[in-house]
Amino acid sequence: MTLQDINNRIREAEAKAGRNQGETTLIAVSKVQPNERVEAILEEGHRVFGENRVQEAAGKWPQFREAFDDIELHIIGPLQTNKARQAMELAQAIHTLDRPKLATTFARIAQEMGSCPDLFIQVNTGEEPQKAGVLPADADSFIAESIALDLPVKGLMCIPPVGEEPSLHFALLRKIAARNGLKGLSMGMSGDFERAVALGATHVRVGSAIFGDRVPPAG
Ligand SMILES: *Cc1c(COP(=O)(O)O)cnc(C)c1O
């Protein structure tokens, strides 16, 4: 699909749901994509991108920023505490705040930097042991804790379990956000972004539908 197709489908899903046009931000997930593909999307005028590894993001986005203005980079993958500073320096948003240690680390570094990227708290809506994110039952207290640290928490993020109806997870995420007064909802990927838009996504993270299949890294 072209970038234009994806944008059209997002606008149609917004209209169907009675939402305002343009309320949903498309994050083009460029992880593991060759630079030429990313450049092509930049040339088309798109500026919002997602990467799930800090290392990889640091290896390619500084150059793209030299060539293109106003790039907005979102870190969407699990984050080790020792990568927090690098992530905060690189990105305008981080979607994977998921534990107290990371929250206190962000708070300390934000104080030193005098700024902090927008933050989303990842919720493990499917309660999968291998997946990052706070459990739904712990979400309210962790959100409160993070806000008490003065962190700019904009919303919540989830990755539904493979093989389950994602809408149930999107609805749960929306409910947790609403009762905590959070507006941002980072949910929906290539296979389900229209369902996410229908349930109020403010950010959809779409990779393969835009770029084509991810080329496995060499080695
Ligand atoms: C890779 C990735 C995506 C994009 O997945 P696609 O199915 O290629 O759209 C979205 N969110 C996260 C957290 C990812 O790691």
The ligand as a Gaussian input file, in Angstrom:
#p B3LYP/6-31G(d) Opt

LIG

0 1
 C        7.100000      -3.226000      14.491000
 C        6.118000      -2.569000      15.371000
 C        4.940000      -1.991000      14.843000
 C        4.572000      -2.051000      13.370000
 O        4.174000      -3.315000      13.022000
 P        3.547000      -3.631000      11.569000
 O        2.749000      -4.848000      11.787000
 O        4.685000      -3.801000      10.634000
 O        2.695000      -2.467000      11.203000
 C        4.079000      -1.357000      15.716000
 N        4.347000      -1.283000      17.040000
 C        5.456000      -1.813000      17.588000
 C        5.678000      -1.696000      19.039000
 C        6.373000      -2.468000      16.774000
 O        7.474000      -3.000000      17.327000

